[in-house]
């Protein structure tokens, strides 16, 4: 977008997965010379709204060490080119060192903040020659979900045999079975503060520095402290998470389909793509009809005025599909 057309920009660092794209976008925003707030972005050229990642992770690791008495703590990090991932890893190392616990390279797995990397990390830890961990700390909730699924597949009870934790306090972390011990980063407050700063800048107020948003440790079932929910509530939580996984799969397919269809330049390519996605979403049947005089961009220079003239009676079937 042309950022100069906007009254301000809130740049949320974690929503852009490619560092090169993120930096390019940040430079373009700065060149537009408009009020800009970076969320979790340590950038001297814009205002910042952040949490203290290091302190938040220290509280988590100290909970396992001091409350539970654990000495075998594994960690799944985000990509180490990410500032948040590095700060959280530094906190993990500091707490272990302060409590006389050796830092073992085999207990550290560098992931990417996505669920599959949590699954790979758990398999790696279970296949390690090191003694089985007492706890696996993930630097976000998504990777913690991946860790949990692998441990459950191997018949390992959580938290009785291995405790787990996440970071972010995603909605799912509260209703997972077991509910996930995590760090709440108060993202609503961060978003509110970011837009408040944009508004102040547009009023001509002078602002500088960082706004630090407090975090809070959420102690739940997955570390062994929380009270386990019984009965129908537990069944509901499992059902909810299973259904959400299915919905996320279809959402991912839909997003990919939208991107592919944007680049379609011929009806033939449209047919091929549509059939591919019909199979993925298990569509039972669909029929796509076009007006017989619908303009094909390969041979029609002038498009009829459909809005005022409407469609003629004749049509042709572009795609007909039934999944028998």
Backbone bond lengths (Angstrom), bond angles and torsions (degrees), N, CA, C in turn:
res aa  C-N    CA-C-N  psi(-1)  N-CA   C-N-CA  omega(-1)  CA-C   N-CA-C  phi
1 X - - - 1.464 - - 1.526 111.26 -
2 X 1.327 114.38 160.57 1.465 120.19 173.07 1.520 107.01 -84.73
3 X 1.336 116.08 99.26 1.462 120.25 -173.22 1.521 112.37 -64.79
4 X 1.327 117.75 -22.89 1.461 120.57 179.94 1.527 112.12 -64.32
5 X 1.329 117.46 -16.30 1.460 121.50 179.51 1.526 112.09 -80.17
6 X 1.337 117.18 -9.49 1.462 120.62 -174.12 1.524 111.22 -100.25
7 X 1.329 115.41 157.98 1.466 121.63 176.54 1.518 111.43 -82.54
8 X 1.293 117.37 -13.93 1.455 121.32 179.83 1.510 110.40 174.86
9 X 1.324 116.43 165.57 1.461 121.61 -179.44 1.524 109.03 -135.80
10 X 1.318 115.84 135.72 1.461 121.71 168.17 1.528 106.69 -108.50
11 X 1.322 116.49 114.81 1.466 121.70 -177.63 1.520 108.47 -101.58
12 X 1.335 116.70 111.45 1.461 121.53 179.50 1.530 107.85 -93.98
13 X 1.311 115.19 106.88 1.459 121.67 -171.73 1.525 113.34 -52.21
14 X 1.344 116.00 -44.81 1.461 120.39 -169.99 1.519 113.44 -73.04
15 X 1.355 118.43 -9.39 1.463 119.50 -178.22 1.525 113.21 -87.17
16 X 1.328 117.23 -5.78 1.466 120.93 179.43 1.531 107.52 -111.46
17 X 1.326 116.01 113.68 1.455 119.87 -171.09 1.512 115.88 -82.03
18 X 1.316 117.67 -10.34 1.466 121.31 -177.45 1.527 108.75 -114.06
19 X 1.331 116.88 119.42 1.468 120.84 -177.41 1.518 112.02 -59.54
20 X 1.326 117.19 -38.21 1.461 121.00 -178.55 1.532 110.66 -64.03
21 X 1.325 116.17 -42.91 1.464 120.57 178.67 1.524 110.09 -67.15
22 X 1.331 116.04 -41.23 1.468 120.60 -179.76 1.522 111.09 -60.00
23 X 1.333 116.86 -46.33 1.462 119.63 -178.74 1.522 111.59 -67.52
24 X 1.331 116.67 -38.59 1.463 120.42 177.12 1.529 110.69 -61.65
25 X 1.334 115.42 -43.26 1.464 120.03 179.69 1.530 110.65 -64.58
26 X 1.335 116.47 -42.24 1.467 120.25 -179.48 1.529 110.96 -61.68
27 X 1.329 116.43 -41.27 1.465 119.62 179.44 1.532 110.94 -64.78
28 X 1.325 117.44 -40.72 1.466 121.01 179.78 1.532 110.89 -65.20
29 X 1.332 115.59 -38.24 1.457 119.49 178.41 1.523 110.13 -64.91
30 X 1.322 116.76 -43.76 1.463 121.01 -179.31 1.530 111.03 -63.67
31 X 1.350 117.20 -38.31 1.464 121.36 179.52 1.532 111.39 -66.43
32 X 1.334 117.21 -24.43 1.467 120.40 179.93 1.519 111.52 -73.32
33 X 1.343 117.21 -14.86 1.468 122.59 175.65 1.530 111.82 56.52
34 X 1.326 115.87 50.36 1.463 122.09 176.82 1.525 108.34 -123.48
35 X 1.333 118.72 159.78 1.466 120.29 178.00 1.528 111.00 -57.54
36 X 1.317 116.14 128.94 1.461 121.04 -176.67 1.518 109.92 -135.47
37 X 1.327 114.90 134.91 1.469 121.21 175.10 1.520 108.30 -122.15
38 X 1.315 116.23 126.79 1.452 121.42 174.97 1.521 110.03 -97.38
39 X 1.338 116.74 124.72 1.464 121.01 176.61 1.521 108.08 -92.09
40 X 1.338 115.83 118.97 1.462 122.83 -175.32 1.525 110.96 59.07
41 X 1.319 116.93 36.91 1.469 121.23 178.65 1.519 108.58 -123.77
42 X 1.314 117.04 115.33 1.466 121.78 -179.49 1.521 108.24 -86.07
43 X 1.324 115.46 83.32 1.462 121.61 -173.13 1.527 108.48 -132.74
44 X 1.329 116.63 116.82 1.457 121.26 -178.20 1.508 114.21 -69.03
45 X 1.345 118.20 -12.61 1.463 121.28 -178.71 1.527 113.17 -90.46
46 X 1.337 116.98 0.47 1.461 119.53 178.01 1.525 109.45 -145.34
47 X 1.324 115.76 162.08 1.461 120.19 174.92 1.529 109.27 -69.16
48 X 1.314 116.35 155.03 1.458 119.18 -174.70 1.524 111.59 -132.66
49 X 1.325 114.76 142.18 1.458 122.54 170.59 1.522 106.49 -122.66
50 X 1.320 116.68 118.83 1.462 120.45 -170.95 1.522 110.99 -137.66
51 X 1.336 114.72 168.18 1.456 121.96 165.84 1.520 107.43 -114.63
52 X 1.316 116.20 164.04 1.462 120.37 175.37 1.524 107.80 -88.82
53 X 1.344 115.54 87.11 1.456 120.97 -176.79 1.516 112.20 -57.31
54 X 1.307 116.11 -38.50 1.455 120.47 -176.00 1.528 110.95 -66.45
55 X 1.322 116.20 -48.52 1.463 119.98 -179.94 1.519 111.12 -63.89
56 X 1.341 116.87 -39.55 1.460 120.56 -179.57 1.522 111.02 -62.34
57 X 1.341 117.10 -43.87 1.461 119.78 179.95 1.524 111.22 -71.52
58 X 1.328 117.16 -32.60 1.467 120.00 176.00 1.536 110.14 -58.18
59 X 1.315 116.81 -44.51 1.457 120.53 179.90 1.522 111.35 -60.68
60 X 1.332 116.02 -39.40 1.459 119.96 -179.86 1.528 110.86 -65.75
61 X 1.328 116.79 -50.43 1.464 120.30 -177.06 1.529 110.42 -65.61
62 X 1.333 116.79 -40.44 1.462 120.18 178.58 1.527 111.47 -62.62
63 X 1.325 116.85 -32.42 1.470 119.80 177.67 1.524 110.26 -61.80
64 X 1.314 117.12 -45.53 1.463 120.53 179.52 1.530 111.71 -66.96
65 X 1.331 116.31 -38.65 1.466 120.10 -176.67 1.527 111.52 -75.80
66 X 1.326 117.42 -47.69 1.468 120.68 -171.21 1.524 113.46 -89.78
67 X 1.331 117.62 -35.54 1.463 119.82 -179.52 1.520 111.19 -84.57
68 X 1.335 116.47 -43.33 1.462 120.48 -176.93 1.532 113.40 -96.15
69 X 1.312 116.76 -15.78 1.458 119.88 179.00 1.522 114.09 73.66
70 X 1.328 117.72 22.19 1.466 121.10 -177.92 1.528 110.74 -75.52
71 X 1.332 114.63 145.05 1.466 121.13 175.70 1.534 112.06 -122.75
72 X 1.333 116.36 -14.99 1.475 120.26 178.51 1.525 108.10 -107.78
73 X 1.325 114.55 90.29 1.463 122.08 -175.79 1.518 109.85 -114.08
74 X 1.325 116.53 118.13 1.462 121.25 175.18 1.520 109.24 -99.41
75 X 1.330 116.45 156.50 1.461 120.31 -179.41 1.516 110.82 -138.16
76 X 1.332 115.80 140.39 1.469 123.10 173.10 1.519 106.53 -110.07
77 X 1.319 117.07 114.54 1.459 121.25 -176.32 1.527 111.16 -95.77
78 X 1.317 114.80 169.22 1.456 120.36 166.65 1.514 109.03 -83.93
79 X 1.329 118.72 -177.68 1.473 121.00 177.79 1.525 110.02 -62.01
80 X 1.314 117.33 132.25 1.460 120.67 -170.68 1.521 113.70 -75.25
81 X 1.331 118.78 -5.19 1.463 119.68 169.98 1.534 110.37 -78.89
82 X 1.339 116.09 -8.62 1.460 122.00 177.70 1.530 109.09 -89.03
83 X 1.344 116.31 128.16 1.465 120.60 -176.65 1.523 112.13 -58.70
84 X 1.335 116.83 -44.28 1.463 119.44 -178.54 1.526 111.06 -60.02
85 X 1.325 116.53 -42.27 1.464 120.41 179.99 1.527 110.86 -62.55
86 X 1.314 116.94 -42.59 1.470 120.21 -179.09 1.525 111.25 -66.13
87 X 1.339 116.90 -44.14 1.467 119.42 -179.26 1.528 111.02 -62.00
88 X 1.302 117.21 -40.51 1.469 120.22 -179.26 1.524 110.96 -68.05
89 X 1.324 116.59 -38.14 1.462 119.55 177.18 1.531 110.84 -66.43
90 X 1.319 116.38 -40.35 1.470 120.10 178.04 1.524 110.35 -60.16
91 X 1.325 117.42 -41.35 1.464 121.06 179.16 1.525 110.89 -62.52
92 X 1.330 116.28 -43.04 1.475 121.45 177.47 1.530 110.61 -57.42
93 X 1.318 116.25 -47.21 1.462 120.45 -178.71 1.532 111.37 -66.05
94 X 1.314 116.58 -40.88 1.463 120.44 -178.83 1.522 111.51 -62.39
95 X 1.337 117.13 -45.33 1.464 120.27 -178.08 1.525 110.56 -65.08
96 X 1.333 116.52 -41.28 1.467 118.91 178.47 1.526 110.83 -62.24
97 X 1.330 116.79 -45.51 1.461 120.97 -179.34 1.531 111.16 -62.35
98 X 1.321 116.95 -43.47 1.464 121.46 -179.41 1.523 112.33 -63.12
99 X 1.330 117.14 -25.86 1.459 121.03 -177.85 1.531 112.76 -105.43
100 X 1.336 115.76 15.78 1.457 120.28 175.02 1.516 115.18 69.20
101 X 1.344 116.42 24.13 1.472 121.15 179.41 1.525 108.00 -100.14
102 X 1.333 117.75 124.05 1.468 119.18 -178.33 1.522 112.29 -65.09
103 X 1.335 116.03 143.76 1.466 121.71 175.59 1.520 107.86 -89.64
104 X 1.319 116.64 113.36 1.460 122.26 -178.45 1.525 109.41 -105.93
105 X 1.321 115.97 125.52 1.466 121.40 -176.45 1.522 111.75 -56.83
106 X 1.328 116.28 -35.43 1.459 120.15 -178.28 1.505 114.21 -69.58
107 X 1.323 117.15 -9.29 1.471 120.55 177.90 1.527 111.96 -97.70
108 X 1.320 116.65 6.79 1.467 122.30 178.98 1.525 108.81 -118.14
109 X 1.321 116.92 123.39 1.472 121.85 177.63 1.523 108.10 -121.76
110 X 1.315 116.34 125.87 1.467 121.43 179.51 1.529 109.07 -88.85
111 X 1.329 116.21 111.37 1.454 121.63 179.31 1.513 111.87 -104.39
112 X 1.341 115.85 -155.26 1.474 119.57 -176.52 1.529 112.47 -137.18
113 X 1.337 116.82 18.07 1.465 123.58 -178.98 1.525 113.03 74.66
114 X 1.333 119.21 3.19 1.458 121.58 -179.88 1.523 110.10 -105.80
115 X 1.314 116.03 154.73 1.463 121.89 -174.70 1.534 113.49 -56.42
116 X 1.357 119.83 -44.65 1.467 118.52 -178.97 1.528 113.91 -58.10
117 X 1.337 117.87 -32.38 1.463 118.63 179.75 1.529 110.51 -69.46
118 X 1.340 117.32 -29.82 1.460 119.79 173.73 1.514 111.11 -66.15
119 X 1.327 116.43 -36.75 1.460 120.70 178.45 1.533 111.02 -66.99
120 X 1.335 115.95 -43.60 1.471 119.96 178.47 1.527 110.34 -64.28
121 X 1.335 115.98 -39.78 1.464 120.18 179.69 1.523 110.83 -60.87
122 X 1.338 116.57 -45.79 1.464 119.88 -179.13 1.523 111.39 -61.88
123 X 1.339 117.09 -43.12 1.473 120.08 177.44 1.530 110.47 -61.42
124 X 1.333 115.66 -41.16 1.464 120.49 -179.95 1.527 110.50 -62.83
125 X 1.312 117.32 -44.79 1.463 121.06 -179.86 1.533 111.10 -63.40
126 X 1.340 116.70 -42.21 1.467 120.24 -178.05 1.525 111.89 -67.93
127 X 1.327 116.78 -28.13 1.470 121.18 179.71 1.519 112.72 -91.14
128 X 1.314 117.23 0.49 1.464 121.41 -177.82 1.528 111.01 -72.83
129 X 1.311 116.56 154.57 1.466 121.80 175.34 1.529 111.38 -78.21
130 X 1.339 117.08 -11.72 1.462 120.91 177.50 1.527 110.23 -71.38
131 X 1.326 116.13 155.95 1.449 120.58 177.16 1.524 109.76 -60.80
132 X 1.327 115.62 146.06 1.466 121.27 -176.57 1.530 110.97 -54.14
133 X 1.340 117.79 135.20 1.469 119.84 -179.50 1.519 111.92 -66.92
134 X 1.319 115.12 150.59 1.465 120.15 172.23 1.524 110.69 -85.24
135 X 1.311 116.02 -25.14 1.463 120.57 178.34 1.519 109.58 -150.71
136 X 1.336 115.69 146.46 1.465 121.93 173.16 1.520 107.19 -119.18
137 X 1.319 115.86 116.49 1.463 122.97 -178.95 1.525 108.12 -97.89
138 X 1.306 117.47 125.36 1.466 121.49 177.19 1.520 109.44 -107.55
139 X 1.323 116.15 143.73 1.457 120.05 -177.14 1.523 113.45 -80.37
140 X 1.332 117.07 -1.12 1.464 119.99 166.25 1.520 108.95 -156.06
141 X 1.326 116.53 168.32 1.460 120.75 -174.94 1.522 112.47 -69.44
142 X 1.338 117.01 -35.95 1.467 119.21 -178.75 1.519 111.56 -57.80
143 X 1.322 117.26 -45.40 1.461 119.84 179.49 1.524 110.75 -68.00
144 X 1.337 117.16 -32.40 1.468 120.38 176.94 1.524 110.58 -63.13
145 X 1.352 117.15 -37.81 1.465 120.00 177.06 1.531 110.43 -62.65
146 X 1.340 115.94 -40.33 1.463 119.78 177.61 1.509 112.05 -63.96
147 X 1.328 117.20 -42.30 1.467 122.17 177.19 1.523 109.59 -59.06
148 X 1.322 115.79 -47.25 1.461 120.00 -177.79 1.531 111.70 -58.85
149 X 1.329 117.39 -46.18 1.464 120.32 -176.18 1.520 111.71 -60.86
150 X 1.338 116.73 -39.24 1.469 119.91 179.68 1.525 110.29 -69.89
151 X 1.321 117.71 -43.72 1.466 120.29 179.01 1.524 110.63 -60.93
152 X 1.328 116.59 -42.45 1.466 120.26 178.70 1.528 110.68 -63.38
153 X 1.333 116.64 -40.66 1.472 120.73 178.91 1.526 111.26 -59.76
154 X 1.327 116.02 -33.64 1.468 120.86 179.88 1.531 112.36 -87.81
155 X 1.319 116.96 6.42 1.457 120.24 176.75 1.512 114.12 75.34
156 X 1.320 117.56 21.82 1.466 121.88 -179.76 1.524 109.20 -91.07
157 X 1.322 116.90 126.19 1.460 121.78 -178.22 1.529 110.61 -80.65
158 X 1.324 114.40 134.32 1.464 121.60 178.49 1.531 107.31 -116.20
159 X 1.297 118.56 125.82 1.476 129.47 7.65 1.525 113.92 -99.00
160 X 1.358 117.83 7.05 1.460 119.75 -172.33 1.530 112.79 -59.33
161 X 1.350 116.86 -40.61 1.465 119.85 -179.52 1.526 112.36 -98.44
162 X 1.310 116.48 -44.37 1.469 121.71 175.90 1.522 108.25 -137.35
163 X 1.318 116.28 125.82 1.464 120.87 174.86 1.527 108.98 -85.81
164 X 1.318 117.17 154.50 1.467 120.55 177.66 1.520 109.44 -136.25
165 X 1.322 115.65 160.47 1.466 121.11 175.13 1.510 109.36 -149.76
166 X 1.335 114.90 162.96 1.459 121.40 177.79 1.517 110.39 -127.35
167 X 1.333 114.62 -156.28 1.466 121.14 179.71 1.525 106.47 -161.69
168 X 1.316 118.03 133.65 1.477 126.35 177.94 1.512 112.18 121.39
169 X 1.343 118.06 -31.31 1.464 122.14 -176.22 1.516 110.75 59.61
170 X 1.344 116.10 52.18 1.454 120.77 171.78 1.531 109.46 -59.20
171 X 1.316 115.84 156.72 1.469 120.56 179.20 1.529 110.82 -54.06
172 X 1.331 116.41 -40.81 1.461 120.36 -177.89 1.521 112.31 -64.94
173 X 1.326 118.11 -29.12 1.452 120.66 -177.98 1.531 111.08 -61.27
174 X 1.320 116.53 -31.07 1.465 120.45 -177.94 1.522 111.63 -74.42
175 X 1.350 116.89 -30.65 1.455 120.16 -172.13 1.526 112.81 -113.10
176 X 1.315 115.88 9.65 1.465 120.19 174.76 1.521 108.26 -69.70
177 X 1.323 117.00 163.16 1.463 121.48 175.51 1.524 108.62 -121.97
178 X 1.339 118.43 106.64 1.462 127.43 -0.06 1.528 110.88 -75.84
179 X 1.336 115.96 158.02 1.468 119.13 175.73 1.530 108.52 -63.54
180 X 1.339 115.81 144.88 1.457 121.15 -168.26 1.533 111.98 -92.80
181 X 1.332 115.89 125.67 1.461 121.01 169.61 1.526 107.41 -67.16
182 X 1.325 116.99 128.14 1.461 119.60 -171.01 1.517 110.24 -155.71
183 X 1.322 116.74 -175.98 1.459 123.07 176.80 1.521 108.45 -114.43
184 X 1.321 116.44 124.51 1.464 120.53 174.95 1.525 108.33 -85.21
185 X 1.328 114.85 124.26 1.463 119.35 -178.61 1.526 112.09 -101.44
186 X 1.336 116.51 8.19 1.469 121.23 174.48 1.533 111.60 50.49
187 X 1.317 115.62 58.49 1.462 119.80 -174.08 1.525 112.75 -67.36
188 X 1.336 117.80 -30.59 1.463 118.86 177.39 1.523 110.31 -63.52
189 X 1.332 115.69 -42.08 1.462 119.31 178.47 1.532 110.64 -64.27
190 X 1.345 116.73 -38.05 1.464 120.06 178.49 1.527 110.93 -63.93
191 X 1.335 117.02 -43.09 1.461 120.55 178.49 1.517 111.79 -64.30
192 X 1.329 115.94 -40.92 1.469 120.34 179.17 1.525 110.26 -62.68
193 X 1.334 116.04 -45.64 1.455 120.71 -179.28 1.527 111.22 -63.61
194 X 1.329 117.04 -38.50 1.466 120.68 179.78 1.525 110.73 -61.59
195 X 1.335 117.05 -46.00 1.462 119.29 -178.85 1.530 111.93 -72.74
196 X 1.329 116.75 -31.27 1.462 119.30 173.75 1.528 110.04 -58.82
197 X 1.307 115.96 -41.52 1.469 120.18 -178.91 1.534 111.22 -67.26
198 X 1.321 116.32 -39.08 1.470 119.21 175.79 1.533 110.10 -59.38
199 X 1.331 116.67 -46.47 1.462 121.10 -178.60 1.525 111.62 -62.92
200 X 1.337 116.97 -41.57 1.464 120.41 178.78 1.533 110.74 -62.44
201 X 1.336 116.53 -41.38 1.469 120.25 179.17 1.524 110.92 -62.61
202 X 1.325 116.53 -40.92 1.460 119.80 -179.31 1.528 112.47 -70.08
203 X 1.324 116.33 -19.24 1.469 120.31 174.52 1.525 111.78 -86.48
204 X 1.338 116.13 -3.79 1.449 119.91 -179.70 1.504 114.71 91.48
205 X 1.340 118.02 6.89 1.459 120.80 178.32 1.521 109.99 -71.57
206 X 1.306 116.17 146.39 1.462 121.71 179.13 1.522 109.37 -93.82
207 X 1.329 116.63 120.73 1.463 122.38 178.60 1.519 109.60 -126.34
208 X 1.298 115.87 151.92 1.470 119.47 177.41 1.519 109.32 -153.88
209 X 1.323 115.30 166.27 1.457 121.14 174.07 1.517 114.04 75.56
210 X 1.333 114.96 -163.02 1.449 122.10 -176.03 1.520 111.05 -108.23
211 X 1.309 115.23 146.99 1.461 121.23 168.27 1.524 106.03 -101.57
212 X 1.318 117.21 117.01 1.461 121.70 -178.21 1.531 109.35 -93.85
213 X 1.323 116.04 122.56 1.460 122.14 179.68 1.523 108.72 -95.81
214 X 1.320 118.51 126.85 1.468 119.74 -178.08 1.525 112.10 -68.51
215 X 1.318 115.41 148.04 1.467 121.73 175.49 1.518 108.67 -109.51
216 X 1.339 115.92 167.66 1.462 119.82 176.13 1.519 109.81 -144.94
217 X 1.322 115.71 137.36 1.462 122.04 178.37 1.524 109.12 -77.47
218 X 1.325 115.80 125.39 1.460 121.56 -179.81 1.526 109.16 -104.16
219 X 1.323 116.19 102.06 1.465 121.19 -177.79 1.518 109.20 -84.66
220 X 1.342 116.59 119.87 1.463 120.68 -177.68 1.529 110.71 -133.96
221 X 1.309 116.21 -156.36 1.462 121.00 -170.31 1.522 114.36 -73.16
222 X 1.327 118.31 -32.35 1.468 120.18 -168.68 1.524 113.94 -69.39
223 X 1.343 118.09 -14.04 1.468 119.32 175.68 1.516 111.69 -98.34
224 X 1.350 116.40 -9.48 1.451 120.18 178.76 1.507 113.52 104.05
225 X 1.325 118.51 -2.63 1.468 121.50 -177.88 1.516 113.11 -91.20
226 X 1.310 116.89 -34.24 1.457 120.30 -173.88 1.515 112.34 -74.08
227 X 1.326 115.37 162.03 1.461 121.41 178.00 1.518 108.04 -89.12
228 X 1.323 116.23 126.23 1.454 120.12 -175.73 1.517 111.01 -73.82
229 X 1.315 116.44 132.21 1.458 122.56 179.24 1.526 109.78 -74.53
230 X 1.314 116.86 140.27 1.459 121.21 -179.02 1.524 110.70 -111.87
231 X 1.329 114.39 164.12 1.454 121.36 167.89 1.507 115.27 70.18
232 X 1.341 115.24 -145.30 1.457 122.17 -172.08 1.520 112.48 -60.27
233 X 1.330 117.42 -32.87 1.457 120.07 -179.63 1.515 111.38 -58.47
234 X 1.315 117.26 -40.74 1.457 121.25 179.90 1.526 110.76 -67.28
235 X 1.337 116.47 -42.35 1.466 119.93 178.79 1.521 110.52 -62.17
236 X 1.335 115.49 -41.44 1.473 119.02 178.46 1.518 110.88 -60.88
237 X 1.326 117.36 -44.55 1.456 120.91 -177.37 1.525 110.97 -62.50
238 X 1.330 116.46 -40.29 1.462 119.30 177.65 1.525 110.63 -65.15
239 X 1.335 116.04 -45.18 1.458 120.40 179.52 1.526 110.81 -60.68
240 X 1.334 115.97 -44.14 1.463 120.78 -179.26 1.528 110.67 -58.51
241 X 1.327 116.82 -46.24 1.455 119.11 -176.29 1.520 111.64 -68.85
242 X 1.345 117.12 -38.51 1.469 119.99 177.62 1.532 110.25 -61.77
243 X 1.345 116.78 -44.53 1.453 120.15 -179.61 1.527 111.30 -65.68
244 X 1.323 115.78 -37.39 1.462 119.13 -179.84 1.532 109.96 -64.61
245 X 1.336 116.87 -37.60 1.467 119.88 177.98 1.515 111.58 -61.43
246 X 1.337 116.65 -41.67 1.463 121.03 178.08 1.526 110.19 -64.35
247 X 1.327 116.65 -43.89 1.467 120.53 179.62 1.518 111.53 -62.19
248 X 1.343 116.41 -39.98 1.462 119.78 179.36 1.523 111.04 -65.16
249 X 1.345 116.46 -36.07 1.467 119.90 177.78 1.523 110.27 -62.17
250 X 1.336 116.96 -47.96 1.459 119.99 -179.42 1.527 111.59 -66.86
251 X 1.326 116.96 -34.54 1.458 119.90 176.92 1.527 110.55 -63.88
252 X 1.330 115.90 -40.58 1.464 120.11 178.90 1.527 110.88 -63.33
253 X 1.348 116.32 -43.31 1.468 120.64 178.48 1.528 109.89 -63.01
254 X 1.330 116.63 -41.69 1.464 121.17 -179.20 1.526 111.27 -63.10
255 X 1.331 116.15 -42.06 1.462 120.08 179.06 1.528 111.01 -64.30
256 X 1.329 115.55 -42.60 1.464 119.35 179.02 1.524 110.62 -64.50
257 X 1.339 116.30 -40.97 1.463 120.64 178.86 1.528 110.53 -62.55
258 X 1.346 116.84 -42.03 1.463 120.12 179.70 1.520 110.98 -60.32
259 X 1.335 116.01 -42.46 1.466 119.80 -179.84 1.524 111.03 -65.16
260 X 1.341 116.56 -42.95 1.473 119.98 -179.55 1.526 111.62 -65.73
261 X 1.325 116.85 -41.90 1.462 119.73 -176.76 1.525 112.21 -69.15
262 X 1.328 116.47 -23.95 1.463 119.48 178.28 1.526 111.36 -61.31
263 X 1.330 116.57 -32.14 1.457 120.40 -177.41 1.519 114.79 -92.73
264 X 1.337 117.94 7.54 1.467 120.83 -177.62 1.525 110.18 -71.50
265 X 1.332 116.74 130.71 1.463 121.83 -179.23 1.519 112.82 -121.70
266 X 1.322 117.47 0.74 1.470 119.17 178.80 1.523 109.14 -149.72
267 X 1.333 115.67 157.16 1.454 120.35 179.32 1.532 110.84 -65.83
268 X 1.327 116.68 -33.16 1.459 119.35 -178.56 1.529 110.92 -64.65
269 X 1.347 115.54 -42.75 1.464 118.70 177.83 1.522 110.30 -65.99
270 X 1.331 116.84 -35.45 1.455 120.98 178.00 1.526 110.44 -61.50
271 X 1.337 116.77 -44.09 1.468 120.99 178.92 1.532 110.68 -57.91
272 X 1.335 115.62 -47.05 1.472 120.71 -176.63 1.526 110.80 -62.52
273 X 1.327 115.78 -46.93 1.466 119.54 -177.82 1.522 111.89 -66.70
274 X 1.336 116.44 -43.02 1.451 119.64 -177.45 1.526 110.90 -62.71
275 X 1.318 116.67 -41.37 1.466 118.74 -179.77 1.529 110.24 -64.48
276 X 1.345 116.75 -39.47 1.461 120.54 179.49 1.522 111.07 -59.25
277 X 1.337 116.21 -43.82 1.452 119.34 -176.98 1.524 112.71 -79.00
278 X 1.350 117.69 -28.77 1.458 119.03 175.29 1.523 109.99 -59.11
279 X 1.329 116.26 -40.26 1.463 120.33 -179.64 1.526 111.01 -66.25
280 X 1.334 117.33 -39.90 1.464 120.81 -177.83 1.522 112.34 -67.85
281 X 1.334 117.32 -37.06 1.464 119.00 -177.00 1.529 111.48 -93.35
282 X 1.332 116.55 7.31 1.460 122.19 176.69 1.528 111.04 55.36
283 X 1.319 114.37 44.77 1.457 120.52 179.32 1.533 109.84 -70.04
284 X 1.333 117.38 131.42 1.454 120.48 -177.91 1.525 112.06 -75.45
285 X 1.317 116.42 -32.76 1.451 118.64 179.53 1.510 111.74 -177.70
286 X 1.319 116.21 147.43 1.457 120.40 177.69 1.523 109.02 -156.53
287 X 1.334 116.05 144.98 1.459 121.63 178.58 1.519 107.71 -132.84
288 X 1.322 115.62 126.14 1.463 120.74 -179.67 1.526 108.75 -115.98
289 X 1.332 115.89 110.21 1.456 122.07 179.85 1.524 110.03 -103.08
290 X 1.326 116.47 143.95 1.454 122.06 174.67 1.526 109.08 -125.08
291 X 1.303 115.31 150.59 1.458 120.31 174.79 1.528 108.93 -57.35
292 X 1.311 116.96 143.20 1.468 120.27 -176.45 1.523 112.25 -61.21
293 X 1.343 117.10 -23.59 1.464 120.09 179.28 1.535 111.40 -107.53
294 X 1.328 115.23 23.44 1.470 118.86 178.40 1.528 108.38 -61.96
295 X 1.346 117.75 131.34 1.468 119.11 -174.88 1.524 112.11 -70.24
296 X 1.301 115.67 129.07 1.464 121.87 172.43 1.530 106.23 -97.11
297 X 1.312 117.40 122.70 1.460 119.67 -173.14 1.522 113.46 -61.96
298 X 1.325 116.86 -9.80 1.455 118.75 178.94 1.535 111.68 -81.17
299 X 1.335 117.01 -23.15 1.463 117.28 -176.26 1.526 113.87 -138.72
300 X 1.352 117.74 6.96 1.467 119.64 179.75 1.515 110.07 -120.28
301 X 1.319 115.43 118.30 1.459 119.41 -178.71 1.520 111.43 -87.95
302 X 1.350 117.04 -29.61 1.462 120.88 -176.36 1.524 109.04 -116.72
303 X 1.344 116.13 127.67 1.456 120.74 178.79 1.532 109.32 -93.38
304 X 1.331 117.50 134.28 1.467 119.91 176.49 1.527 110.72 -63.71
305 X 1.319 116.11 159.45 1.460 122.01 178.68 1.528 108.15 -87.88
306 X 1.365 115.08 86.49 1.466 119.29 -175.04 1.525 111.89 -64.66
307 X 1.322 116.32 -32.80 1.466 118.44 -173.88 1.527 111.86 -66.76
308 X 1.334 117.35 -37.66 1.466 119.01 -177.52 1.529 111.80 -94.36
309 X 1.330 117.74 -29.80 1.458 119.85 -174.95 1.527 112.81 -94.42
310 X 1.334 117.12 -25.27 1.456 119.83 -176.13 1.522 111.59 77.42
311 X 1.328 116.30 -176.59 1.463 122.05 -178.32 1.521 110.16 -99.14
312 X 1.311 116.28 147.49 1.457 120.92 176.33 1.522 110.15 -77.93
313 X 1.299 116.17 170.01 1.460 120.86 -174.59 1.516 114.41 -69.07
314 X 1.335 117.38 -33.15 1.461 119.97 -176.50 1.524 110.28 -79.82
315 X 1.322 115.87 146.36 1.462 121.16 175.79 1.516 108.85 -149.57
316 X 1.311 116.14 164.63 1.466 119.36 176.98 1.525 108.87 -131.14
317 X 1.315 115.12 151.61 1.461 121.23 -177.95 1.527 108.93 -85.43
318 X 1.318 116.05 112.21 1.465 120.04 177.92 1.524 110.52 -79.24
319 X 1.336 115.77 -46.34 1.462 120.58 -179.96 1.515 108.30 -137.72
320 X 1.320 116.25 129.37 1.463 122.05 172.36 1.519 107.62 -128.91
321 X 1.334 116.92 125.05 1.450 118.72 -174.18 1.532 109.80 -142.71
322 X 1.336 116.03 131.55 1.452 121.64 172.20 1.505 108.60 -135.57
323 X 1.313 115.97 129.36 1.464 121.15 -174.54 1.536 110.15 -95.08
324 X 1.334 115.62 79.41 1.462 119.60 -179.80 1.516 109.75 -80.78
